[in-house]
Amino acid sequence: MTGEPLLLRDVTLRDGLQLAGKLLTTAEKVELLRLLLAAGIPELEIGSMARGDLVPPMADTLDVVAQLTPEELDRCWIWVATPRHVEKAAAAGVRNLQYCFSVSDAHNKANIGRMTEDSVAAMPAAVDCARAVDGRIQLTLATAFTCPFDGPIDPDRVLEIVADPRTAGSDDVVLADTLGQAAPGQVEELFARVRPIAGGRRLVFHGHDTWGMGVANSLAAQRGGATVVDGALGGLGGCPFAPGASGNTATEDLLFATRPDYLTPQVFGDLVRAGEELLARLAEPPRSRAAAGARSEADAFGWALR
């Protein structure tokens, strides 16, 4: 464990929404984004440059960006998969970019339409585009543990990509348990192996809670060297191109487990209510155990809602 506090990035507005059957308006997204920032959550993932016809909930990403102040955008990340995505996002004012591809060829082909080597080869151009606007860029590795088509991922392949000189220009390394099938021991071990070769880059864990290990895996990632973990309100989300994927680790669960300085019972209650309202609007089931606990009749417990 690094000894650093574990920072939460909320991904409700991108990974959380991309499988939802109903759409939020741009105004609703901006309202939720500002609620999350006002609650004290330090970083958000707010959209994607994926094609709107393929991922309709992301079609208005640049409209959301256009509504934000530079100070708000400084805390927000956008998903990209090509240098052209970086150019378009940067031209709109985005400065925090998640360059994502899959460790497995099969999922990268399904998700992005190219082989993994093609995505690695294009990354230096993406880094150059980000640097040209003084931006930050992450190396984001989907299917870092398992692939829905190829099964278990060889950890050495992850290490090979992280150590590849073509990915060295990234500011952060994100390892994603895209299917939520990893166990804590696997997560801790992979991060512990990645950390020495990451060259000081910040390590991030993106987990899903499919098998109920979301919080446990996030804490295991911290023990292995991660300082940032991703979560979504209500456990919302999943990947449209990964059969078997379910919701993200719930933001409420991660916050209740880690208790950052900004989290008070009142702030926690506000986030629980915001998650409940969002899930009701989208007709999605609740998946956060902490949110459910907050609604219990535990009157003597300060974190219960009243």
C-alpha positions in Angstrom: 0.0 0.0 0.0 1.3 3.4 -0.9 0.1 5.2 2.2 -1.6 7.8 0.0 -5.4 8.4 0.5 -7.5 6.6 -2.1 -9.1 9.0 -4.5 -12.4 8.3 -6.1 -13.2 9.2 -9.7 -17.0 9.0 -10.4 -17.8 7.6 -13.8 -21.6 7.8 -13.7 -21.8 10.2 -16.7 -19.8 7.9 -19.0 -19.5 4.3 -18.1 -22.5 4.5 -15.9 -24.8 5.8 -18.6 -23.6 4.0 -21.7 -25.8 0.9 -21.2 -28.9 2.7 -19.9 -32.0 2.2 -21.9 -33.2 5.8 -21.3 -31.3 9.0 -22.1 -30.5 12.0 -19.9 -30.7 15.4 -21.5 -27.6 17.5 -21.6 -29.0 19.8 -19.0 -29.7 16.8 -16.7 -26.1 15.6 -17.2 -24.7 19.0 -16.3 -26.9 19.3 -13.2 -25.7 15.9 -12.0 -22.1 16.7 -12.8 -22.2 19.9 -10.7 -23.9 18.0 -7.8 -21.0 15.5 -7.8 -18.4 18.2 -7.9 -20.1 20.2 -5.2 -20.1 17.1 -3.0 -16.3 17.1 -3.1 -15.7 14.2 -5.5 -12.3 15.3 -7.0 -12.5 13.8 -10.5 -15.3 12.8 -12.9 -15.6 10.9 -16.1 -18.2 12.7 -18.1 -18.4 11.4 -21.6 -17.0 9.7 -24.6 -15.9 10.4 -28.1 -17.4 7.1 -29.2 -19.8 7.3 -32.2 -23.2 8.5 -31.1 -25.0 6.0 -33.3 -23.2 3.1 -31.6 -23.4 4.5 -28.0 -26.4 6.9 -28.0 -26.0 8.0 -24.4 -22.7 9.6 -25.3 -23.9 11.5 -28.4 -24.0 14.8 -26.6 -20.7 14.6 -24.9 -19.3 17.8 -26.5 -22.5 19.6 -25.7 -21.9 18.8 -22.1 -18.3 20.0 -22.4 -19.5 23.3 -23.9 -21.6 24.0 -20.8 -18.7 23.8 -18.3 -16.2 26.3 -17.0 -12.5 25.7 -17.4 -12.3 25.0 -13.6 -15.0 22.3 -13.9 -13.4 20.8 -17.0 -10.1 20.6 -15.1 -11.7 17.9 -12.9 -13.3 16.0 -15.8 -12.2 13.2 -18.1 -13.3 12.1 -21.5 -12.9 8.6 -23.0 -11.1 8.5 -26.4 -9.8 5.6 -28.5 -7.9 7.3 -31.4 -5.7 10.4 -32.1 -8.6 11.9 -34.0 -10.8 11.6 -30.9 -8.1 13.4 -29.0 -8.0 16.2 -31.6 -11.8 16.7 -31.5 -12.0 16.7 -27.8 -9.1 19.0 -27.4 -10.5 21.4 -29.9 -13.7 21.6 -27.7 -11.6 22.5 -24.6 -11.1 19.0 -23.1 -7.7 18.6 -21.3 -8.1 15.3 -19.5 -8.2 12.3 -21.9 -8.5 8.6 -21.3 -6.9 6.7 -24.2 -8.5 3.3 -24.0 -8.0 0.0 -25.7 -8.3 -3.6 -24.7 -5.5 -6.0 -23.7 -7.2 -8.7 -25.7 -7.5 -8.4 -29.5 -11.0 -9.9 -29.6 -12.5 -7.3 -27.2 -10.5 -4.5 -28.8 -11.9 -5.5 -32.2 -15.5 -5.6 -30.8 -15.1 -2.4 -28.9 -12.9 -0.2 -31.1 -12.7 -2.0 -34.4 -9.0 -2.7 -34.5 -6.4 -5.0 -33.1 -4.6 -4.1 -29.9 -1.3 -3.5 -31.7 -3.0 -0.9 -33.9 -4.1 1.0 -30.8 -0.6 0.8 -29.2 0.9 2.0 -32.4 -1.4 5.0 -32.6 -0.8 6.1 -29.0 2.2 8.3 -29.6 0.2 10.4 -31.9 -2.6 10.6 -29.3 0.0 11.7 -26.7 1.3 14.4 -29.0 -2.2 15.7 -29.6 -2.7 15.9 -25.8 0.6 17.6 -25.2 0.0 20.2 -27.9 -2.8 21.6 -25.7 -1.0 21.0 -22.4 -3.4 18.1 -21.6 -3.2 14.9 -19.6 -3.6 11.5 -21.1 -4.2 8.1 -19.5 -3.2 4.7 -20.8 -6.4 2.8 -20.0 -6.3 -1.0 -20.4 -9.7 -2.6 -20.7 -9.9 -6.4 -20.1 -6.8 -6.3 -18.0 -7.9 -9.4 -16.1 -10.4 -11.3 -18.3 -12.0 -11.0 -21.8 -15.5 -12.0 -22.6 -14.3 -13.8 -25.8 -10.8 -15.0 -24.9 -11.1 -15.7 -21.2 -8.3 -15.0 -18.7 -5.6 -12.5 -19.6 -1.9 -13.3 -19.2 -0.6 -10.7 -16.7 2.7 -10.6 -18.7 0.8 -9.1 -21.7 -0.4 -6.3 -19.4 3.1 -5.6 -18.2 4.4 -5.7 -21.8 1.9 -3.0 -22.9 2.7 -0.8 -19.8 6.4 -1.1 -20.5 6.1 -0.5 -24.2 7.9 2.8 -25.2 4.9 3.8 -27.3 2.7 4.0 -24.2 5.3 5.7 -22.0 4.0 9.2 -22.7 0.9 8.7 -20.6 0.4 10.4 -17.2 -1.6 7.5 -15.6 -2.0 3.8 -16.1 -5.6 2.5 -15.7 -6.2 -1.2 -15.3 -9.9 -2.2 -15.9 -11.6 -5.3 -14.6 -14.1 -4.8 -17.4 -16.2 -7.9 -16.6 -15.9 -7.7 -12.8 -14.5 -11.2 -12.7 -11.2 -10.5 -10.9 -10.6 -11.5 -7.3 -8.7 -9.3 -4.8 -5.5 -11.4 -4.8 -5.3 -11.1 -8.6 -5.9 -7.3 -8.5 -3.3 -6.7 -5.8 -0.7 -8.8 -7.5 -1.1 -7.2 -10.9 -0.9 -3.7 -9.5 2.2 -4.7 -7.5 3.8 -6.0 -10.6 2.8 -2.9 -12.7 3.9 -0.4 -10.2 7.7 -0.8 -10.6 7.5 -0.5 -14.4 5.0 2.4 -14.5 7.8 5.0 -14.1 6.0 7.0 -11.5 2.8 7.2 -13.4 -0.4 7.4 -11.3 -2.1 4.0 -11.0 -5.9 3.8 -11.4 -8.3 0.8 -10.9 -11.5 0.7 -12.8 -13.7 -2.1 -11.3 -17.1 -3.6 -11.9 -19.1 -5.4 -9.3 -20.5 -8.3 -11.3 -19.3 -11.0 -8.8 -19.6 -8.8 -5.8 -15.9 -8.0 -5.5 -16.0 -4.3 -6.5 -15.1 -2.7 -3.1 -12.7 -5.6 -2.1 -10.9 -5.3 -5.5 -10.6 -1.6 -5.2 -9.0 -1.9 -1.8 -6.8 -4.6 -3.1 -5.7 -2.3 -5.9 -4.7 0.3 -3.3 -2.6 -2.3 -1.5 -0.9 -3.0 -4.8 -0.1 0.7 -5.5 -3.3 2.3 -7.0 -4.2 5.7 -5.7 -7.4 6.2 -7.7 -10.5 4.0 -8.1 -13.6 4.4 -10.3 -17.2 4.1 -9.2 -20.7 5.1 -10.4 -23.8 6.1 -8.5 -26.0 3.2 -7.7 -23.6 0.7 -9.3 -24.9 1.9 -12.7 -23.2 0.9 -15.9 -21.4 -1.7 -18.0 -19.8 -2.1 -21.4 -22.1 -2.5 -24.5 -19.4 -4.6 -26.2 -18.6 -7.0 -23.4 -21.2 -9.8 -22.9 -21.4 -10.5 -19.2 -20.4 -7.1 -17.9 -22.6 -5.4 -15.3 -22.5 -2.3 -13.3 -19.6 -0.4 -12.0 -18.6 -0.6 -8.3 -21.0 1.8 -6.6 -19.7 5.2 -5.7 -21.7 5.1 -2.5 -20.1 1.8 -1.5 -16.6 3.1 -2.2 -17.1 6.3 -0.3 -18.6 4.6 2.7 -15.7 2.2 2.7 -12.9 4.8 2.3 -14.4 7.8 4.1 -12.5 10.6 2.4 -12.3 13.9 4.3 -15.1 15.6 2.3 -17.6 12.8 3.1 -19.9 13.7 5.9 -23.2 11.9 6.7 -25.0 14.8 5.0 -23.0 14.6 1.9 -23.4 10.8 1.8 -27.1 11.2 2.1 -27.2 13.7 -0.7 -25.3 11.3 -2.9 -27.6 8.4 -2.0 -30.7 10.5 -2.9 -29.1 11.6 -6.1 -28.3 8.0 -7.1 -31.9 6.9 -6.2 -33.3 9.7 -8.3 -31.1 8.9 -11.3 -31.9 5.2 -11.2 -35.6 5.9 -11.0 -35.3 8.3 -14.0 -33.5 5.6 -16.0 -35.6 2.7 -14.8 -32.5 0.9 -13.6 -32.2 -1.3 -10.5 -30.3 -0.2 -7.5 -27.1 -2.1 -6.8 -25.4 -0.1 -4.0 -25.3 -2.0 -0.7 -24.3 1.2 1.2 -27.3 3.1 -0.3 -29.6 0.2 0.8 -28.0 0.3 4.2 -28.6 4.0 4.5 -32.3 3.3 4.1 -32.4 0.8 6.9 -34.0 1.6 10.3 -30.7 2.0 12.0 -31.7 5.1 13.9 -28.7 5.1 16.2 -26.2 5.1 13.3 -25.2 8.5 12.0 -24.9 7.5 8.4 -28.5 6.3 8.1 -30.9 8.6 6.2 -33.6 10.2 8.2 
